[in-house]
Each structure stands twice: as C-alpha cells, then as structure tokens.
Amino acid sequence: MLKTHPEKHQQLLRSKGVRIVPMERKHAAGAAEMHLLAFRGFFLAFLGKGFLRQFYRAAAGHKETVGYVALDDGDNVVGACFGLINARRFYRELLRKRWWAFALHSIWPVLRRPAIIPRLLRACKHEGYPPPFSVHPLGALPSTAVRPGSQSTGVAIALMRAACQEFVRRGVHAVYLTTDANSNDMVRGFYKAMGWKFIGYYTTPESRRMCWYVWLDPAVKWAPDTIPSAKE
Ligand SMILES: CC(C)(COP(=O)(O)OP(=O)(O)OC[C@H]1O[C@@H](n2cnc3c(N)ncnc32)[C@H](O)[C@@H]1OP(=O)(O)O)[C@@H](O)C(=O)NCCC(=O)NCCS
C-alpha cells in the first residue's frame, strides 16, 4: 500500500505553481544542476557540470530514454527524473555520436585526478547494474532529484509517476533503480512508500554498497515469484 498522499501533494504542487513536463534539451543545464546537488560523490557528478550538461542534452528526447523535469512558475528546473528504456543501446549510440564532446569535458577532471582514467574507460562500457531479475524489457531509473527548497511537496512523486506512465506507454512494465544501501534511510523509505520493492544488495567495484528496487506495473498480472524474496 502506498504511504504517500497524492491529493495533498497535488494540491501543494499546484499552489506552488510547479508543473511536470518532458525533459527537453533546453532543460539540460537544470537537470545537470539537480544531478550535482543529489549525487555528490558519484562518478558522473565528479566529471562536473559541463559533462553532465552534455549528457542530458544528448539524453533529452532520445528514443531510448525517459525524462521529466519539474518547473517552478519562473520556469526554473526544481526537480528531474531520468530513465532508460534500453541502457546498452543508449550508451553505445552516445559514445559513437558524441565521444568528442564527452572527451572534451573529461580533460579537466582527468587533469585534476589522473587516477580516474581506468574508471572513465570502464564508464564507456557501463550499462548500469541490472538486478538478477528475469523480466524483459526492464527499464532503469538511475536518477531522481529535487532541489532542497522544493522537497516534501510531492515533486519526486509526480516526476516518478510521469516516468512510470511513460515507461508503460512504451511497453516497459518493470523498472529498476539503485541507491546507496548505507546512511540512506530517508531515500530508501521514500521508494518503499512509492511502492518500489527492495530486491537485494550489491557492491560496486569502488566498494560502494548499493541496493536495488524494482517497480512492477500494477496493471499487469505478475507471477507470484516474479520478484525474488529479499531481506532488507
Ligand atoms: C528522495 C527525493 C527525490 C524525494 O523528493 P521529494 O520531492 O522531497 O519527495 P516528495 O515530496 O515527492 O515525496 C515525499 C513524500 O514521500 C513519502 N515519504 C518520503 N520519505 C518517506 C519515508 N522515509 N517513509 C515513508 N514515506 C516517505 C511521504 O509521503 C512524503 O510526504 P510528506 O513529506 O508530506 O510526508 C529527494 O529527497 C532528493 O532529491 N534527495 C536527494 C537525491 C537522492 O538521494 N535521490 C535518490 C537517489 S537514487
């Protein structure tokens, strides 16, 4: 059962003049800023705003992505949610068509910390960390972030709802996301309250302990063992 309060949050969003719209290229700078605010310490954030802006410019409106932003009454991005229909196809195309832009924006981070080169090379082949889960197609929702001043007003709920509806519209009825396993109770509680199911832990090559959550379209009749049982 969802522990969120959709009506209360919808009213709050309306009263603040916040609206949810599909992410477009013009929102790339705002989406990059959200990413930096939310994912400090993660690799893409280390690569900096220029790199992220390129990333979101390429991702916005791409056939393999799902993206929404929340805009305030001054059209500023106050939240963003980004998903992938097919991560492999998206990243391959990105590298093939825009490698020069990403290479350019990697120069400064590499000069700052040359030790990131192996990680950067690995990122070129990176397709996320899909869970041990045999549902196909399986979408991914790698980032949802809301500006601190706009949190707890229903922005993330509205963004994620829009994203899940879009996944379904495009034939994807199961989506996964990952988040930090440790010192992250608020975010994990949020996903649970949104109806996402915890399905297990994994550790990144950088020794970061993470966990998987999965969303299954409630309109589909799933076999009872679709989600492997996992203890948090
Ligand atoms: C996590 C995050 C996206 C939530 O965004 P938000 O806009 O504040 O969330 P919403 O306002 O849409 O939803 C909040 C509602 O969810 C529910 N909720 C949130 N956390 C909850 C928890 N721990 N337990 C139960 N319910 C919870 C509540 O109903 C809450 O409403 P309330 O505050 O009025 O009680 C936001 O805190 C954020 O950007 N954090 C930093 C980035 C981040 O960590 N992102 C996730 C990385 S994978």
The ligand as a Gaussian input file, in Angstrom:
#p B3LYP/6-31G(d) Opt

LIG

0 1
 C       14.453000      11.435000      -2.449000
 C       13.878000      12.690000      -3.067000
 C       13.971000      12.549000      -4.604000
 C       12.427000      12.867000      -2.639000
 O       11.939000      14.034000      -3.257000
 P       10.717000      14.891000      -2.669000
 O       10.274000      15.796000      -3.770000
 O       11.090000      15.510000      -1.403000
 O        9.622000      13.792000      -2.404000
 P        8.059000      14.052000      -2.448000
 O        7.756000      15.362000      -1.829000
 O        7.558000      13.831000      -3.838000
 O        7.534000      12.872000      -1.556000
 C        7.614000      12.961000      -0.182000
 C        6.562000      12.017000       0.354000
 O        7.013000      10.670000       0.185000
 C        6.707000       9.945000       1.371000
 N        7.970000       9.619000       2.013000
 C        9.162000      10.206000       1.825000
 N       10.107000       9.611000       2.554000
 C        9.487000       8.658000       3.233000
 C        9.916000       7.698000       4.190000
 N       11.189000       7.620000       4.563000
 N        8.994000       6.835000       4.679000
 C        7.714000       6.922000       4.299000
 N        7.250000       7.826000       3.420000
 C        8.124000       8.662000       2.890000
 C        5.892000      10.849000       2.259000
 O        4.516000      10.710000       1.944000
 C        6.374000      12.211000       1.827000
 O        5.414000      13.202000       2.005000
 P        5.428000      14.090000       3.319000
 O        6.825000      14.672000       3.394000
 O        4.398000      15.105000       3.037000
 O        5.118000      13.120000       4.412000
 C       14.641000      13.965000      -2.608000
 O       14.748000      13.930000      -1.199000
 C       16.016000      14.110000      -3.185000
 O       16.185000      14.681000      -4.248000
 N       17.007000      13.624000      -2.477000
 C       18.385000      13.771000      -2.908000
 C       18.663000      12.950000      -4.150000
 C       18.526000      11.497000      -3.933000
 O       19.038000      10.977000      -2.961000
 N       17.820000      10.867000      -4.879000
 C       17.664000       9.463000      -4.895000
 C       18.927000       8.847000      -5.352000
 S       18.755000       7.268000      -6.035000

